[in-house]
Amino acid sequence: METQTNNGETRMRRQGIHAKTYPNGAVYRGHYVNDKRHGFGFKIHADEMTIKIRYYERGNMIFEQIISN
């Protein structure tokens, strides 16, 4: 399934397990359906001191557990 970006390019929508890196260096890895977070995933902050475990349904966060060192 393809989608169109703001600059007119087309790209594939994320399906299954994917990772996204944010400009601040944090990384989210989790399940996607039709390019929306759906299911369990986790976000590791750039300093690697904080991990957020999250559960999403159709892009909406339902649950979050924060682990900090």
N, C-alpha and C positions, 0 to 999 in steps of 0.2 A: 504494500500500500504506500503510495507516494503522497507527499504534501508539498505545498509551495511555500517558500520562505519569503521574508519581507523584501528581499532584493530580486525576487522573481525566479530564483533557482529552485529546482525541485530536488528533494532528497527523500530517502526512505524513512518512514515513521519507525520509531523504535518498537520492537516486539521482543519479549523475552527478557533475559538478563543483560543489562548494559551498564556502563559507567559514564558519569559526566564529571568533568573537572571544571571547577569554578575559577574565575580570575584570581581569587585570593588563595588558591592552592588547595582548597578543600576538595574532596572527592566523594561523590555519591555513587553507590553501586547497588542496584536492585532490579526488581521486575518492572517491566513496562508493558502496557497494552494500548495500542493506537497512540503511541507517543506520550501517554500519561502514566505516572507512577501508579502501579497497581500490585499490591502484595507487600512482602517484606523487603526492606532495604536498609542500608546503613550509610552514614556520612561520617567521614573522618576529617577532622579539621587539619589545616596545614601544619599546626604545631604538634600534631599527633597526640595531644593531651586530652582531647575530648572526642568521644564517639557517640553518635546518636543513632539508635536503632528505631526504625519507624515502620509502621504499617499503613498503607494507603489503599483506598478504594476509589477508582476512577479519578485519581489526581488529588483526592482529599485525604489529609492526614487523619487517621483514626486513633492511632496510638503512638507514643514516643517514650523511649527510655534513654536517659542520658547517663553515660559513664565517663567520669573524669579521673585522671591520675593526679 
